[in-house]
Amino acid sequence: MSPSAPLAWPAAIAAASYPTWDTWKSWFDRSSLYAAAGLYEERDDGGFTEGVIRCVRPYDAIDRSPFLPLRDDLATLTELAIVWAVPVVAVLVALVRRRSATAGPRAAGVLALVALARPLSADYRGDGICSGSLPVFGAEWFGALPGGWGLWELCLLVAALLVLLASGSPAPPVPGRRAAAAVLDALVVWGLVALAPLLTGDDSLRAGLLSLLRFDDLRDDPARLLVLVLPAGYLLWRHARRRKGGLDRLDGPVS
């Protein structure tokens, strides 16, 4: 174990905890502010009014990128991971299993993925109040992407480096074949989901795969479950192939 490991572990926990702490702190501060001030604006005559801004955009100006489901699902997963302190849990698991050669690199990989997913899944908007979202992978989107990096991402990346330092694994092993298979599965699943609004004409399906599982939407329109049939069938087929391939290797001749 490195001499710096006893200091690296608490530093990694603190760095990984900051995004979660900042999120919950902002929620409590915002709730207290709303409870004290209300959601209304005082008029000159002493009354109160609630301001509403309505924007009408041409249909051609609406972003209809097939990457929207992927972006929205990444945003949902990243938000849930930060809210429920998944980065902290990853560091604690690596600490408990610090004698394992793979626990540290895997925890660092989780931290790095959360840090990268947050800027990539952000909903970047134009300068005008009615500009709307910037098209994913467009020139303006790439221009806005550097602005998506902030203190949260820095803390997560620092935590990942500290975990690698404390675990004595400077270079995490990356199994190329397994990683490529996982990326392929993700692209196929989200590609199938992206076809749903094109085939059905229902733009409400463009919110991502995870949004289809919301109880309120399923209660109002149970037919949306049919959108999940193709992705679920594909994943089951892939799992069956992998399992069969593993059994074939075990049953093969032993030299």
N, C-alpha and C positions, 0 to 999 in steps of 0.2 A: 504494500500500500504506500502511496506517495505521502511524504511528510505533510503536504498541504491538504490532504484529503479531509482531516477533521474540520478544517475551516471551509473547505469547498462545499461540503454538504449543506451546512446551514445557510451559506450564501446562495446556493442554488435554490433551496426551498424559499428563501426570501424573494429572490428574483422571480421565481415562478408564481409566487403568491400575489405579486403586485397587480397584474391585470384583474384578477378576481376581486381583490380588495378594492381596487379603484371602481370596478363596476358596481359592487354592492354599496359603496360609499356614495356614488353618484345617484343611485336609486333612492337611498334614504334622504340625501340632501334635497333631491328634486321633490320628493313627497312632502317633506317638511315645508319647502318653499311654496308649493301649491296649496297646502293646507293653511298657510299663513296669509298668502296674498290672493288666492283664488285664481281662476282662469279668465278673468275679465279685465277690461281696460276702462278706466274712468273717463267720462266725457267732460267737456267744458261746462255743461249745465248741471253737473253733479250726478248724473245718472251713469249707467254702465252699459257697455255694448260689447258684443263679441265679434271680432273681425274674421272674415272668411275671404280667402283669395281663390278665385276660380280661374283655371287656365284651360284654354281650348287649343289643342295642337292638331295639325293636319295628320291624317291617318298615315301618310307616307313617312312622317317624321318619328313615328313610334318605333322604338327598337324591337325588332322581331327576330333577333339573333337566336339560332338554335342552342347557343351556349347559355341562355338565361336559366334553364332548369339547373344546369350544373353550378352556375354562379350562386343561385338562391339556396341550393342545398348546401354548398360549402359555407355560405354565410350562416345558415341555420346550425350546422354542426359546429362551426367555430364559436358561435355565440353560446351554445349549450356547453361546450367544452370549457369555456372561460367562466361562465356563471357557476358551474358545478365543480370548479377547481380541478379539472382533469390534469393540467400541467403539474399541479402540486402532487396529485396522486401518483403521477408517473415518476416524479423524483423520489417520493417516499418508497415506492415499490423498488426502484433501483437501489435505494439505500438499504432496504431490508435484504435484498438479494445481491449485495455488493460483491460477494464472492463469485457470482456467476460472470462468465465472460461476455454474455450477450445482454444482460439486464441493462447495463449502463448505456450501450449504444442504442438499444431500442427506446429507452426513455428519452435520450437525446433526439432521436428521430421523431418521436411524438411532439416534443417541444418545437423542433424546427418546422414540422408540418403545420402546426397551429399558427406559428409566426408567419409562414409563407401564405397560408390560406386566407388569413384575414385581409391583407391588401388586395389579393387577387379576387376576392368575393365581394369587395366593397361596391356599393352603388354610387358611382361617380356621376356628378351632375355638372351641367354647364354653368357659366357665370350668371346668366339671367335667372330670375326667380321662376320663370316658366319654361326654362330650357329643357327640363326633363333629364332623363338618364343618358349618359354617353354610351353609344354603341360599343358592345364588348369587342375588344381586340381592334377597335378603330384607332386612327391616328390620335384623336383627342384623348381616348381612353389610355393609351400608352403615355401620353403627356401628363395625365393626372395620376398615374400609378405611383410615381415616386412620392407624391404627397400622402399616400396611404400608409407609409411607414412612419412609425412613431415610437413612443417610449414603451408601449406594450410589446411590440415586436423586438425591440432591443433587449428588454428584460428576458423574454423567452429564449432568445438566441444566446444571451449570456448564461442563462441557466443551463442550456444544452452544453455549452463549452465547459461549464463547471462540473457537470455530471460526468463528462468524458474525462476531465482531469482527475476527478475524485475516484473514478472507477478504473483508471489506468488504461483506458482504451482510446488513444488519440485518433484512431481511424475506424469508425464503425463499419462492420462488414455489410455489404449490400448484395444480397443474392439476386443477380441480374434476371434469371429466368422467372423466379417467383414474383419479383417486382413488375416485370413486363406483363406477366399474366394478370396481376391485379389491376394494372393500368388499363389493359385491354378490356377486362370485365367491366370496369367503371365506365369506360367510354361507350361500350355497347349498351349497357343499361340506360345510361343517360341519353344515348342516341335514340333508343326506342321510346323513351318518355318524351323526347323532343318532337318525335313524329306525331304524338297524340293530338296536339292542337292543330297540326296541319291536316290531319285526316278527319278530325271531328269538327273543326272550325270553332272550337271552344277556347278562347284566349285565356280563360281563367285557369287552364291547365298549364300555363307557362310559369307557374310559381315554383316548380321543382318537384321532385319525387316525394320528398318528406311532407310537403303540404297536402298531398293526396291522402295522407293518413290522419288528417285532423278530423276529430269526431263530428264537429258541427257540419263540415262540408259533406261528409259521408252520410250523415243523417238526412240532409236535404237532397242529396243526389247519390244514392247508393251505386248507380251505374258507373261511377268513377273508379270503383274497384276493378273494373274490367281493364283499365289502363295498366294495372299492375300484373296482369296475367302474363304478358310477353316477357317482361324483365324477370319475374319469378320463375317462369319456365326455363329461360336461358340459364339462370344461375343454378337451378336444380340439374339441368343437363350437364353443365360444366362440372358441378360437384360429383355427379355420377361418373363422368369420364375420369376425373382425377382419382377417385377412389378405385375404379377398375384398373387404372394404370398402376396404382400402388400395389394392389393385390397381385397383378400379373408379375411385377418385379419380385414380389416375395415368393411366388410359386415357381419362379423360373429355375433353371438348372444352377446348381452351386458348383463352381469350379474349384 
